[in-house]
Structure formats: C-alpha cells, structure tokens
C-alpha cells in the first residue's frame, strides 16, 4: 500500500512539473509569439514526466520483489545430569516479502556472557570500544552448529514460516548466554562475493533450570 501511494505521488509530481513548464511556455508565446518554444517546453516536460514515472515504477518493482526473512528465537533449557544444561533453540524463518526465499545455509552460535572474569571483560571492552578492532563485543563461543540444504530443498513461500531446531549442551557453571543465528541470502550471494543475509540475536539467562 505504501509503495502504491509513493508511486501515485511521483506521477502526480511529474504531471505538475509538466503543467507548470507548459504554462511557462504559453506565457513566453504571449510575449514573443514563438511556437517552437511551446514545442520544446512540451517535449522537455513530457520527457521529465515519463522519466520520473519510469524510475518510480522501476524502483517500486525492485522493492516489491526483494527477498526478506524475519528470524526469531524460541529458547528453553533444562538440567541433564548433575553438571550440564540442555539448551533448545527453535529458529523460525518467516518470509515477510512477496517472493519465495530459498534457504541454502546458515548457523546458530551459542556464546557465553556469564561467568566471565574482569580481565576478560576489560579486554573485550577495549577491543570493541577503545581500539575499534571489532564492530561488536566478541563474547567467547561455546558452540556453533551449521545447517545446509541442497538446492531446491528449503523454499519459504511469501507469508509462510519454517522452523529449524538447534540443541546445545553447556556446563552448569554457565549462567547467561547469547544465541546468534544467521542465514545466508542465496540470491545476493549469487550476484556478489560479499556475504549478506538475515540474523537474530537473543540474550538468555540459564537461571533455575527445570
């Protein structure tokens, strides 16, 4: 709906420019009686209007057919034995675009936040915020699980969702974690060497496991 409004607005603006230019041409005719001025102004204004309509339509088409996934986490945990905790993560890939999205590969990573020593905190802080060596804090990785599908196996249609389960086992000493999940944008990868995709980050406390 928003795209349609923008498109109609662009057409209206272009037509207004055309009308204004044509009016100026007629004023000029009234002064110098130059018919060629009318023709030239009309052609120029029509070219501007046509170009604006074409550009607006083309841009809107590109936006309407851009693939996009919304990723969410559902996390739970429980004690297993005396020394370990099982962490279950259900990742939901919801297609919020108007085109089908093919998923070929991705991963889910479990990182430890608590416990961590003061020395490690100071190092991570300096790395991310003082020396600017990293774009974000690089918490210690406990485990990373990859997922991969052959071509044509996992296709998420517009408005549909697909769930991908992940399971982790951590020590009872771990009290707080980060779940980071990333899935690759297959369309973008085919056109460029730069990786691009969709991700989600969830902080989760392993308190009083049941």
C-alpha positions in Angstrom: 0.0 0.0 0.0 2.8 2.4 0.9 4.6 1.6 -2.4 1.4 2.4 -4.4 1.0 5.7 -2.6 4.6 6.7 -3.3 4.2 5.7 -7.0 1.0 7.7 -7.5 2.6 10.7 -5.7 5.5 10.5 -8.0 3.3 10.5 -11.1 1.3 13.5 -9.6 4.5 15.5 -9.1 5.8 14.7 -12.6 2.5 15.8 -14.1 2.6 19.0 -12.0 6.0 19.8 -13.4 4.8 19.2 -16.9 1.8 21.5 -16.4 4.0 24.2 -14.9 6.5 24.0 -17.8 3.7 24.1 -20.3 2.2 27.2 -18.6 5.6 29.0 -18.8 5.8 28.1 -22.5 2.4 29.7 -23.1 3.4 32.8 -21.2 6.5 33.0 -23.4 4.3 32.7 -26.5 2.2 35.6 -25.3 5.4 37.7 -25.2 7.4 36.6 -28.2 4.9 34.6 -30.2 7.4 31.7 -30.6 5.7 28.4 -31.5 9.0 26.5 -31.2 9.2 27.5 -27.6 5.9 25.7 -26.9 7.1 22.5 -28.7 10.4 22.5 -27.0 9.0 23.1 -23.5 6.3 20.5 -24.0 8.7 17.8 -25.2 11.1 18.6 -22.3 8.3 18.4 -19.7 6.9 15.2 -21.1 10.4 13.7 -21.1 10.8 14.6 -17.4 7.4 13.3 -16.5 8.0 10.0 -18.4 11.4 9.6 -16.8 10.0 10.2 -13.3 7.2 7.7 -13.9 9.6 5.0 -15.2 12.1 5.5 -12.5 9.4 5.4 -9.8 7.9 2.2 -11.2 11.2 0.5 -11.6 12.3 1.3 -8.1 9.0 0.2 -6.7 9.2 -3.1 -8.6 12.7 -3.8 -7.2 11.5 -3.1 -3.6 8.3 -5.2 -4.0 10.4 -8.3 -5.2 13.3 -8.0 -2.7 13.6 -11.2 -0.7 13.4 -10.9 3.1 13.3 -13.2 6.1 12.4 -12.3 9.7 14.2 -14.6 12.1 13.0 -15.2 15.7 14.2 -17.4 18.5 12.2 -19.6 21.0 14.6 -20.8 23.8 14.2 -23.2 26.6 16.6 -25.1 29.0 16.6 -28.0 31.5 19.1 -29.8 33.7 20.6 -33.0 32.4 22.6 -35.0 35.0 24.4 -33.1 37.7 26.8 -31.0 35.7 25.1 -30.0 32.4 22.3 -27.9 31.0 20.5 -28.7 27.7 19.5 -25.6 25.7 16.9 -26.0 23.0 16.6 -23.2 20.4 13.8 -23.2 17.7 14.6 -20.7 15.0 11.6 -19.5 12.9 12.3 -18.2 9.4 9.3 -16.2 8.4 9.1 -14.9 4.8 7.9 -11.2 5.2 8.5 -10.4 1.5 6.4 -11.0 -1.7 8.8 -13.5 -3.3 9.8 -17.1 -2.4 13.1 -17.3 -0.5 15.4 -20.2 -0.9 17.5 -21.1 2.1 20.7 -23.0 1.5 22.9 -22.5 4.6 23.2 -20.8 7.9 24.2 -21.4 11.5 23.3 -20.9 15.2 26.0 -19.9 17.7 26.0 -20.1 21.5 28.2 -17.6 23.3 29.0 -17.2 27.0 28.3 -13.9 28.8 28.3 -15.1 32.4 30.6 -16.1 34.1 33.5 -14.0 32.7 36.5 -12.6 34.5 37.1 -8.9 35.0 40.3 -9.2 32.9 38.3 -10.7 30.0 35.6 -8.0 30.3 38.3 -5.3 30.1 39.9 -6.9 27.1 36.6 -7.3 25.3 35.6 -3.7 26.1 38.9 -2.3 24.8 38.7 -4.5 21.7 35.3 -3.2 20.7 35.1 0.3 22.0 38.6 1.6 22.5 40.8 0.1 19.8 37.7 -0.4 17.4 39.1 -3.7 16.3 35.6 -5.3 16.3 32.2 -4.0 15.4 30.6 -5.6 18.4 31.7 -7.5 21.6 33.2 -10.9 20.7 31.9 -13.0 23.6 33.5 -16.4 23.9 31.9 -19.0 21.6 30.7 -22.2 23.3 29.5 -23.9 20.2 28.4 -23.2 16.7 26.1 -25.5 14.7 25.9 -25.2 10.9 22.9 -26.1 8.7 22.9 -26.7 5.0 20.3 -27.8 2.4 20.7 -28.8 -1.3 19.3 -26.6 -4.0 15.5 -26.5 -4.1 15.0 -28.3 -0.8 14.1 -25.5 1.5 11.9 -22.8 -0.1 9.9 -20.5 2.1 6.9 -19.0 0.3 5.6 -15.5 1.0 3.8 -15.3 4.3 4.9 -18.8 5.3 7.4 -19.8 8.1 9.8 -22.7 8.5 11.3 -23.8 11.8 14.9 -25.0 12.3 15.8 -26.7 15.7 19.2 -26.4 17.3 20.4 -28.1 20.5 23.3 -27.2 22.8 24.7 -28.6 26.0 26.6 -26.4 28.4 28.1 -26.7 31.9 26.0 -25.7 34.9 28.6 -23.0 35.5 27.3 -21.1 32.5 24.6 -18.6 33.7 23.9 -16.4 30.8 24.4 -16.8 27.0 23.8 -15.2 23.7 22.1 -17.1 20.8 23.1 -15.7 17.5 21.6 -17.1 14.3 22.4 -16.2 10.7 21.0 -17.5 7.4 22.6 -16.6 4.0 20.7 -14.6 1.3 21.3 -17.0 -1.6 20.1 -14.5 -4.2 22.6 -11.9 -3.1 25.4 -14.4 -2.9 25.0 -15.4 -6.5 25.4 -11.8 -7.6 28.3 -10.7 -5.4 31.2 -12.1 -3.4 30.1 -10.3 -0.3 28.0 -12.3 2.1 24.6 -11.0 3.0 21.7 -12.4 4.8 19.4 -12.3 7.9 20.2 -12.7 11.5 18.8 -12.6 15.0 20.4 -12.2 18.5 18.8 -13.2 21.8 20.3 -12.9 25.3 19.1 -15.7 27.6 19.7 -16.4 31.3 20.1 -20.0 32.4 18.6 -19.4 35.8 16.9 -22.2 37.9 16.8 -24.8 35.1 13.8 -27.2 35.4 
